[in-house]
Amino acid sequence: MGSQDRRGGRNSHKDADFSAYMAARQPALYRTAYLLAGDHASAEDLLQNAFAKLYLSWDKIRDHGALDGYVRRVMVNENNSLWRRAWKRREHSTDTMPETGAHDTYDDGMGGALWSYVQTLPPKQRAVIVLRYYEQLSEAEIADVLGISAGTVKSQASRALAGLRARAPQSLNPRESGDAS
């Protein structure tokens, strides 16, 4: 009886609901995946893995209003597990210095001078910065997504911002160029 139920209407309703959610939320969640992963191919893999895990857990999730948070959490965890593998280091040596001198009014994560500096952050700090400034989540929401305390979110953000200030050229750093308001 169980296998017939899965072939019947119940499973097709699940598929339809999942497909509708995925179609509606894929562009925004892809943006988060890209910001976490740093390149398009890795972002696509990250999002695909997150959607696969969501599909497998679809019937267990009671609050479908919290699906975005679930998917973000899966993406952060997947990305962090990739960073732990020694062969997946993202540091690349180059003969040229990164571009400097551009001041972006809004950085959507797809380009801009600041993004190259965000990519150098450790995984936890990067996740906090992406969720806070690119996804515009509150400290409490970030703590919930990452499974850490709000105090840890604050300390990770503080360390990340200090690291970004130290790495960024003066043209992007208002504290050092005298442009601070």
N, C-alpha and C positions, 0 to 999 in steps of 0.2 A: 504494500500500500504506500509506503514511504517514497519509493521510486516513482510511482504514478503521480503522487502529489507534486513531486519536483518537476515532472514533465508537464504538469497541468497549469492551471491558471495562477496558482500562488507564485510559482517561480517566474512566470512571464510578467506578473505584476511587479515583482522585485526587480527584474531586468529593466522594465520600463521606468520605474522610479529611479534606479541607479543611472540609467542612460540620460534621463532628464537632468538629474543633478550634475552629472559629469559634463554634459553639454553646456549647462548654464555657468558652471564654476571653473571650467578648465582654463580659460584665459587668465583669470586672476590668480589661480593657484599655480599656473605655469610661471607667472611672474615671480612668485615667491620661490619656486624651485630654481629658477634662473639666478635669483639673487643669492640663494644658498649655495648652489653648485658652481656658479661662475662661468659656465659655458652652456651653449644650447643643447649639445648632445647629452651631457650629464644631467641637465635639467629635465630633459624628456624622459630619461631613464628613471630619475628620482620621482617624477610625477606618475609615471606608469606604475612603478612599484607601489607608490602610495595608493593609487586607485585600485590596484589589485588587492592590496590588504584591506581597503575599505569594502570592496565587493564581498570578500570572504567574511567580513564582520558585519555586513549590512543588517542582517536579521537580529544581531545582538545589540545594536545601537538603539537605545530607547529615545534619545533626544535628537531628532534629525535636524534641529536647529543648531546643534553643535558640530555638525559634520565638518565644517571648515577647520575648526580647531583640531579635530581628530586628524584630518589630512595633514595639517601643518605639523602636528606633533610627529606623525609618521615620517614626514619628509626630513624634519630636523634630526630625528633618531637615525634614519637611514644615512643621511649626509655625514653625521658624526661617526657612524660605524665605518664609512668609507675612509674618513680622515685617519682613523686609527690604524689602517693598514699601511705598512711601510711603503709599499709599491705605489700608493696612490697620492703621494705628496704632490702638492701643486706649486711648489716653488720651482721657478725656471730661471736659469741664468741667461742674461742677454748682454749684448755689446752696446745697446742703446739705452739711454735714460728714458723714462716715461715722459709723455708730453706734459708741459707745465704752462701756466699762464692763463688758462681758461677758468672763468668763474661761472659756474652753472647756477641759475636761479632755482631750477628744480631738476633733480637727478632721479629719473625713473628706474635706474639700475641697468639700463640697456647701454649706457655710454657715459661719458663725462669723466673729467679728471679725478673726481673723488672716488669713483668706483674702483679704480686700480688700487687705491689705498685700502678700501674696505676688504678687498680680496686677500690682503696680507694678514688680516686678523686671525687669531686662533678660532676654531670652530664655534665654541660657546659664545665668545664675544661677537663673532660675526652673526650668529643666529639672533642674539639680542638686538643688535643694531638693525638687522634686516626687519625683524618683527616690529621694532619700535618706530623706526624712521621711514621705512619703505611701506610697511603694512599698517602703520599708525595704530598699533595695538597699545593698550595701557600697560603699565607695569604689572598689574594684577592679571591681565589676560596673558601676557608673556609668561609670567610665572606658572600659570595654569597649563599653557601649551607645552612648556619645557619641563614641567614637573619639578620646579625649583621654587624657593621662597622669593618674595618680592625684594627682600634685602639682597639676595644673590643677583637678581636682575639689575638692581641699582649698582652694585659693585662691578658687575661685568660690563655694564654700560659705561661706567666711569673709567674703567681701565681701557676699554675700547676707544673711547673718545680721547683719552690722554695719548694712546698709541697713534691715533689718527692725527692728532695735533703735532706730534713729534715727527711723523713721516711726511706730512703735507708741506709743500713749499709755501713760502710766505704769501704768495698770491692767493692761496686758498685758505690761509690761516689768519683770520681777522685779528686775533690776539697779538700776533707778531708783526703784522703790517700796519698797525695803528688804525685800522678801519673799524674797530669794535665800537658799538654804540653804547 
